[in-house]
Amino acid sequence: MEIRENVPVTSLTTMRLGGNARYVISAKTPDEIAQAYSFAREHDLPIWVMGGGANTIGHDEGFPGVIILNEIKGIFVEQDGKFVTVDAVHQLSDELTLKGMGGEVWDDFVRVACDLGYSGIEALSMIPGTLGAAPVQNIGAYGQDMAQVIVSVEAYDTQTDQFVTIAKPEMELSYRHSRFNHGKDAGRFVIVAVTVKLHKGELSRPFYNSLERYVEEHHETDFSPSNIRRMICEIRSEKLPDPKEVASAGSFFKNVFVDKAGADEAEAKEIPIWRNADGSGKINSGWLIEACGLKGKELFGFVVSEKAALVLINKSAKTYHDLDRARQTIIDAVQEKFGYTLRQEPVEIPSLTEEK
Ligand SMILES: Cc1cc2nc3c(=O)[nH]c(=O)nc-3n(C[C@H](O)[C@H](O)[C@H](O)COP(=O)(O)OP(=O)(O)OC[C@H]3O[C@@H](n4cnc5c(N)ncnc54)[C@H](O)[C@@H]3O)c2cc1C
C-alpha cells in the first residue's frame, strides 16, 4: 500500500478546493483497505474514503487524518457460476452479471457493458468517478440509476473488520440516497466490488427529455447500448464540464421533490414539474436557479454554468469561504423567489482541527 504525506485535497477532488490531507493511502487490493484502517487506528487518526473525488468538497483546513483512495481494479463477467475476465468470456446469454472492483473508473465499466451489447447502464455513460462510489449516492442520469441494475456489493465493514456481501434490498437506495450515505451506517462500509445485472436489448422510447430531443433532431433509429452511449456522451460533452479541464462537482444541488399538493402549487406558479403516478413530482433545481437570473453569473470565484445552471464551476476560487458565499447567494435567491430550500449534492470531507 502506498502512503503519501501532506497531499493537497485540491489534487484529489474535481472541485479543487481544500487544504492538505495528513496522509493519503492508495489501496490496490481489498486487504490494503483493511491495512489502511489498521494504520489509521494505530496512529489514532480519523479516516475518509474516496474514489475519484467527483462528488467531494474539501475544507481549507485540510484533513488531519488518513484519506483512503480506492484503487482496486478489475472487471469480470459471470460464466458458469464463476467470474472471469472479459477476454475469457465464451458464451453470452440474455442476461449478463457484471462485476467490477470499487476503484474501476465508472465509465470504463459502462463501456464494457455496452461493448458486450447489454442494456441497463448506457444512459449513465460519462458520469465521473469510481464504481465503488456509484451505489453511495445511487448515481443517476437520463432515466437510469444504479438501483435499477445493482445486485450486490462486497464491502469492508469497518465496525467488524470483516468483508461482507450486501444485497440490493439492504442498500435502501433512492434518489441520491443509500444506506452508505445516510443513517447510522453512513460511512461504515467501504465498497470493494459492485455486481450488476444487465439485459440484452435496447432502451425503449420515449426516452428521457434531452435524449428524446437528441434522437428526434438527429433522426436516430439505432438504440443499441453503444449507440445510446454515444448519444449520451455527445449530449453530456455539450452541456457538462470535463473535470480534467474545468473544476466542478457536477450538479451542485439536488432536485426538489414535492408531494401532490406541492406539485399542484408549483404548477399553478408555472414551474415545470415531472409528475409521478401518485401526483407528487420533481422540480429541476437548475430551472429554479436559471429563473432567478443566476445562469452564467460569477459569484465569489464560482460561475453558475452557462450551459447547465445546476453546475457550479470553480473558476478562480481558492477557499471554502468563497464556496460558502456563492452557495448561500444561490440558496437565498431560490428561497426568496420560490420558497424552496435547495440542498447540496456533493459531500464534504469533515472539517476537523488538527488533533495529533
Ligand atoms: C462533471 C460532473 C458530472 C456529474 N454527473 C453526475 C450525474 O449525471 N449523475 C450523478 O449521480 N452524479 C454525477 N456527478 C457526481 C459524481 O460523478 C458521482 O457522485 C460519482 O459517483 C462520484 O464518484 P467518485 O469516485 O468521484 O466519489 P467521491 O467523490 O470520491 O466520493 C463520493 C462519496 O462516496 C464515498 N465513497 C467513495 N468511494 C467509496 C467506496 N469505495 N466505498 C464507500 N464509500 C465510498 C465517499 O466517502 C463520499 O462520501 C457528476 C460529477 C461531475 C464532476
PDBQT file of the ligand as one rigid body, heavy atoms in Angstrom, charges set to zero:
ROOT
HETATM    1  C1  LIG A 401     -18.936  16.921 -14.338  1.00  0.00    +0.000 C 
HETATM    2  C2  LIG A 401     -19.666  16.023 -13.378  1.00  0.00    +0.000 A 
HETATM    3  C3  LIG A 401     -20.844  15.413 -13.776  1.00  0.00    +0.000 A 
HETATM    4  C4  LIG A 401     -21.555  14.576 -12.897  1.00  0.00    +0.000 A 
HETATM    5  N1  LIG A 401     -22.710  13.991 -13.329  1.00  0.00    +0.000 NA
HETATM    6  C5  LIG A 401     -23.404  13.178 -12.490  1.00  0.00    +0.000 A 
HETATM    7  C6  LIG A 401     -24.613  12.556 -12.913  1.00  0.00    +0.000 A 
HETATM    8  O1  LIG A 401     -25.047  12.705 -14.055  1.00  0.00    +0.000 OA
HETATM    9  N2  LIG A 401     -25.276  11.761 -12.023  1.00  0.00    +0.000 N 
HETATM   10  C7  LIG A 401     -24.816  11.553 -10.760  1.00  0.00    +0.000 A 
HETATM   11  O2  LIG A 401     -25.465  10.818  -9.997  1.00  0.00    +0.000 OA
HETATM   12  N3  LIG A 401     -23.651  12.116 -10.343  1.00  0.00    +0.000 NA
HETATM   13  C8  LIG A 401     -22.947  12.917 -11.164  1.00  0.00    +0.000 A 
HETATM   14  N4  LIG A 401     -21.780  13.511 -10.726  1.00  0.00    +0.000 N 
HETATM   15  C9  LIG A 401     -21.296  13.246  -9.361  1.00  0.00    +0.000 C 
HETATM   16  C10 LIG A 401     -20.228  12.126  -9.300  1.00  0.00    +0.000 C 
HETATM   17  O3  LIG A 401     -19.733  11.825 -10.562  1.00  0.00    +0.000 OA
HETATM   18  C11 LIG A 401     -20.801  10.858  -8.672  1.00  0.00    +0.000 C 
HETATM   19  O4  LIG A 401     -21.317  11.130  -7.382  1.00  0.00    +0.000 OA
HETATM   20  C12 LIG A 401     -19.758   9.744  -8.555  1.00  0.00    +0.000 C 
HETATM   21  O5  LIG A 401     -20.349   8.564  -8.103  1.00  0.00    +0.000 OA
HETATM   22  C13 LIG A 401     -18.600  10.139  -7.645  1.00  0.00    +0.000 C 
HETATM   23  O6  LIG A 401     -17.632   9.130  -7.696  1.00  0.00    +0.000 OA
HETATM   24  P1  LIG A 401     -16.244   9.338  -7.000  1.00  0.00    +0.000 P 
HETATM   25  O7  LIG A 401     -15.481   8.088  -7.077  1.00  0.00    +0.000 OA
HETATM   26  O8  LIG A 401     -15.580  10.550  -7.550  1.00  0.00    +0.000 OA
HETATM   27  O9  LIG A 401     -16.729   9.610  -5.490  1.00  0.00    +0.000 OA
HETATM   28  P2  LIG A 401     -16.034  10.503  -4.377  1.00  0.00    +0.000 P 
HETATM   29  O10 LIG A 401     -16.339  11.938  -4.638  1.00  0.00    +0.000 OA
HETATM   30  O11 LIG A 401     -14.617  10.134  -4.195  1.00  0.00    +0.000 OA
HETATM   31  O12 LIG A 401     -16.867  10.036  -3.095  1.00  0.00    +0.000 OA
HETATM   32  C14 LIG A 401     -18.248  10.345  -3.011  1.00  0.00    +0.000 C 
HETATM   33  C15 LIG A 401     -18.822   9.719  -1.731  1.00  0.00    +0.000 C 
HETATM   34  O13 LIG A 401     -18.752   8.311  -1.816  1.00  0.00    +0.000 OA
HETATM   35  C16 LIG A 401     -17.943   7.786  -0.759  1.00  0.00    +0.000 C 
HETATM   36  N5  LIG A 401     -17.158   6.703  -1.352  1.00  0.00    +0.000 N 
HETATM   37  C17 LIG A 401     -16.333   6.791  -2.424  1.00  0.00    +0.000 A 
HETATM   38  N6  LIG A 401     -15.845   5.572  -2.724  1.00  0.00    +0.000 NA
HETATM   39  C18 LIG A 401     -16.374   4.711  -1.816  1.00  0.00    +0.000 A 
HETATM   40  C19 LIG A 401     -16.259   3.319  -1.593  1.00  0.00    +0.000 A 
HETATM   41  N7  LIG A 401     -15.484   2.552  -2.374  1.00  0.00    +0.000 N 
HETATM   42  N8  LIG A 401     -16.936   2.777  -0.563  1.00  0.00    +0.000 NA
HETATM   43  C20 LIG A 401     -17.729   3.531   0.241  1.00  0.00    +0.000 A 
HETATM   44  N9  LIG A 401     -17.871   4.843   0.081  1.00  0.00    +0.000 NA
HETATM   45  C21 LIG A 401     -17.211   5.435  -0.941  1.00  0.00    +0.000 A 
HETATM   46  C22 LIG A 401     -17.116   8.941  -0.258  1.00  0.00    +0.000 C 
HETATM   47  O14 LIG A 401     -16.753   8.771   1.097  1.00  0.00    +0.000 OA
HETATM   48  C23 LIG A 401     -18.073  10.087  -0.464  1.00  0.00    +0.000 C 
HETATM   49  O15 LIG A 401     -18.999  10.121   0.597  1.00  0.00    +0.000 OA
HETATM   50  C24 LIG A 401     -21.050  14.347 -11.599  1.00  0.00    +0.000 A 
HETATM   51  C25 LIG A 401     -19.835  14.952 -11.202  1.00  0.00    +0.000 A 
HETATM   52  C26 LIG A 401     -19.150  15.771 -12.076  1.00  0.00    +0.000 A 
HETATM   53  C27 LIG A 401     -17.852  16.396 -11.641  1.00  0.00    +0.000 C 
ENDROOT
TORSDOF 0
